[in-house]
Amino acid sequence: MLFKWEPRLRSVRRKLTHALCQIAETHMQILAFLIATLLAANISAATLDGRVVSIHDGDTITVLDASRKQHKIRLAGIDAPELKQAFGTRSKQNLSALVYSR
């Protein structure tokens, strides 16, 4: 036998569960937004005018700017072998050919 307050309790429980799900979804959206914002804040790009003075390996160069300050630049999106790894020297030669247009 149902007590007369049981249907009301089920209704309140359903509404409370729905509200909690909406709160959790909103919190997840806020968290996703904050993570995306923080990741975007770490990504920055700037223009650097200068001359390439050395090539370290297949994905790293050194640029000398107008004030004669050296900047070690690692090229993004390139996974070249290190010098001591297989094909490391060849990778450095290929980057050198690209940079110096040889």
ABEGO torsion letter per residue (X at the ends): XBBAAAAAAAAAAAAAAAAAAAAAAAAAAAAAAAAAAAAAAABBBBBBBEBBABBABAABBBBBBAAGBBBBBBBBGBBBBBAABBGAAAAAAAAAAAAAGX
